[in-house]
């Protein structure tokens, strides 16, 4: 084989991309050529692999300067078992640099991602309030999600709710970055997450996003969130923040709902901080992934608050009747 790797969308035949997606995944989510093209062209990073002039594989990612999520890692079935998938992922990860990199996968490929240096996340959630119920039911049966309200051992403790302000009459919401004070926004993020931030980083991250939601008590900014999307089907939810004095009043839930309505039909992914797990875990608007991964370099410390030890399997992963899955093998 004469393998060539390409890192841009120039002269890509998106009918070929579509055909490989259908062969590899059955055309899940996007099987329309125009939507496939839009999703890849709106992605921040792409990689294509050719055998001479024949397209045989690809992957893409959406990202800002700090966060990234990988999608559509696919190899033509005629070229699988040649190490191309591994090389595509390794090259894409390298091109993403020092960003926090995530993905989620089918239960049958858990071992594959572990082998490539990814670690299973405890803190990944999918927003499902406006998602097709039939799809969610199918993903649950296949094994994408943990049971509602599932807690890990280190999370079994009393959750203290903060209701410092319970006299709110009205909160106003805006979905535009216009007229937002970045100084106020940076200050809100610092208060919510309890650490200093570079305001230039805040400006760059929000300007790299496609959807926003802000909450105001009169003229005071008290909540925010943003989405990075591919403009077709995928989104990352980031910087969900509420002024600590206003938490416990449903502001975060409303902010996220407003964003989801703007990005109607998108799969919305969030990788939460362990300190906020109870908010996402107790909400029926979210499902907790058990097939989500983060790429962790050898130099990064192991963090049991975020990640599951390599090789750990949930009970239903030893045998899943829905997909005939047993100890990492698909049964005929």
N, C-alpha and C positions, 0 to 999 in steps of 0.2 A: 504493500500500500504506500502511496505517496500522500502523506497527511499534511494538510496545510491549515493553520489556525488564523482566524480573522477577527478583529476587534471592533468592527464598525458595520453599519447597515448598508454600505454602498453596494449596489448591484446584487443585493440578496433577492432571490426569488421566493416571495412569501407564500406562494402556492406550495413550494417544496417544504417550507417550514410547517405549514398547515398539515400537509400529508404525513410528515413525520410525527407531529403531535397526535394525529388520529391513530396512526399505527402504534405509537408508543403508549398512549394513554386513553385511546378511545375518543379523543376529541373533547375531553372534559373542559367545561367552562367556555373556551373559545375555539370554535371550529369554523368560524367565518374568516375568510382570507383577509378582508379589510380590517377586522378587529385584531387579528393576529399581527398584522403589519403595524397598526397603531400602537399596540402594547409593546412590541419590540422597539419601535422608534421612540417611544416615550420612556423607555428604560434608560437608566443612567449608565449601565454597563452591559455589554453584550459580548458573546463569543460564539463563533461559528467554526465548525470543523468540516473540512472537505477532504475527500479522497480524489485527488486531481481536481476535476471540476464538479464532482458530485457532492452535494450537501449531505452529510451523514450524521450531524449532531449539532447541538447548540445549548446555550443557557443564557439567562438574563438576570439582572438585578435592578431593583429600584432603591434609591438611596438619597440621603443628603450628605453633609460633610461628616456625620458621626455614625449614622445608622444605615443598615442595608438588609434587604431580604432577597433571597435567591428564589427564582421560579423557573419552571420549564426546563429542567435538566433532562435532556432527551437525546437518545442515540437511536438511529434507524435500527430496527431489530436485526437486519441483515449484517450489521456491523457490531453488535453487542458481543461481550466477552472478549474484547480486544484491549481493554483498559482505557477506552476513549472517554467513558463517563468520568472516571477518576481524573484523567488529565484535564478535561473540561472544567471540572469543579476546582481542581488545584489552581489552574490558571485564572479562573474567575475570582477566586478568593485572593490571589496575589494582586490582581488588578484593583480590588477593593481596598487594599492597603490596611490601615489601622482602624477602620470602622468596626463597630459592633455588628457582626454578621449573623443572620438567622435564616432558617428555612423550616418548612414542615414537609412531611413526607408520608407515604403510604406505610402502614405497619410492616409490610413485607420487606421494606428496605431499611429498617432500623439498624441492623448490623452493618450494612454498607456504609451508612453515614458515620457510625461510631469508628469504623475502620479508617475513615478519612480524617479523623481528628475532630469531628463534631461531638458535642456533648448534649445529651437529652436535657431539655429545660423543664423546670418545675413551674416556671412563671409565665408561660405563654398562654394567651387566651384568644378566642375568636368571638367577635361581636355577632350575635345571631338574631337580634330582635326583628330585623326586617329580611332575614334570609329564608329562602324556601324551606318549609318544614320537612318536606320529603327528602331533600338533600341532606339536612342535618340528621334525620333519622337513619339514613343510609350510612353516613359517616360514623355515626355512633355504633351501628352494628359492625362495621368494618373494623373499628377500634381506634378512631382518631381522638376521642375525647375521654376524659375521666368522668366518673359519675358526678352529678350535680352536688356541689358542696364538699367535694373530696378534699381532705386535708392530709398533709404529710405529718409525720410524727412531731417535727419541730414546730408545727403550726397549731397544735392542739393546745390552745390557751385562750383565756378570756380576751375578747376584743372590747376595748374601751372606746365608746363613741364620743366624739367631740361635738358638743352642741353649745358652743360659746355664744353664738348669736342665734336666738330663736325668735327674734322680733321682726324678721324681714317681711316687709309688705310686698315689695315687688322687685324682681331682678330682671333687668333688660338684657337681651341677648343680641349679639351681632355676629354676622358670618363673613365680614370683610376685614382685610388688613388695613384698609384706608382709615386714616385718622387715629390709628392706634399709636400710643406713645411707647416707643421701644424701651425707654427708661422705666416706665411703669411696668411693662411686660417683663423686663429683666428682673425688676425688684420682686414681682409676684413669684416668678420661678425660684428666686433665691429663698424667699420666705417659705414656699411650699415644700421645697426639697432640702432646705437647710444647708445650702452651701453656696459659695460665691460663684458667679458666672461672668464670663467675658461677654459684654454687651454686643460686641461685634459678631461673636459666635451666635448669639440669639438672633440678631438681625439676619445673618446669612441662613440660618436654619429655617426661619419662618418664611423668608423670601423664596426658599427652595421648595416650599410646600404648595399644594394646590387647593386645599380647603382648610378653613379656620372656623373656630367658634370662640366667642368671648362673652363673659358675663360681667355686668356692671351693676353696682349698687349706686344709683344716680350716676355721678361721674367717676366713681372709684372702680378700677379694674379689679375684680375679685376672682376671676376664673378664666382658664384658657385651655385650648387643645388644638391640635393640627393633624392633618393627614398628608402623607406623601402617597401619590397614586401613579398607576400607569395609564390612567385615562380610560380604562376598559373594564377591568375586573378585580384588580388587586390594590390593597392600600395598607399602609402602616399607620397606626394611631400613636401619636407621640405628644409629650409635654402636657399630659392631662394634669392640670394644676388648679387648686382652689386655695385661696387665702386661708390659712389655718383658723382664723377667727370666724370663717364662714362655712367651714366643713360641717357635714351632717345635716345639710339642708336641701339635698337633692340637686345641687348645682352641677356637680360632675356628671351625674346621670343625664341631665338635660343638655349639657354641652355636647356629650358624646352622641346623644340622640339627634341633635341638630346636625352634627357632622355626618352621621349615617344617612340621614334623609337627603343631604346634599349629594352624597356618594352612593346613591341608591343602587343596589345590586352588587356592590363591591364585596369581596371577601376582606374583612377588616381584621388585621392581626395586631396584637400588642404584646410586648414583652415587658411585664410589670416589675417594679421593684418589690422585693419581699415585704417591705413595710406597708405596701398597699394591697397585698394579696386578698385581704378580707373583703375589700370593696368589690373586686372583680369576682371573687369566689362565691360571694353570697348573692350575686345578682343573677336573675334568670335571663338577663340580656347577654350573658357571656357563657361560653363553654370553655373548659380548661383542657388545653391540648395535652396529650401524652405522646404525640409524635412530632413535637417541635424540637429543633436543634439550634444550638449556637456554635459557631466555630471558635474554638479556644486554642490559641497557640501554646506551644510547649513552655513558653516563658510566663504565661499567666497562671496565677495561683488557682488551685481548685477551690470552689466555693459551694459548699453543700446547701447554702440557702437558695442558690439559683439552679443547681444541677444535680442530676441523678448519677450515681456511680456507673461507670462503664460496665456493661454486661447485665445490669439490672433489668428484669422483666416483670411486668405485672402478671397476675395469675392468668388472665385470659389470653396472654400472648404465648403461653405454652401450647395452647390449642384454641384457635378461633374458628368456630363452626362456619361463620359467615364467609370466610375467605380460605378455609381449609389450611390454616396457618399453624405450623407446629415447629417450635424451636428453630425458627429462622428459615424453614423450608416450606415451599408450597406443595401440598400433596395433590397427586393426580386423582 
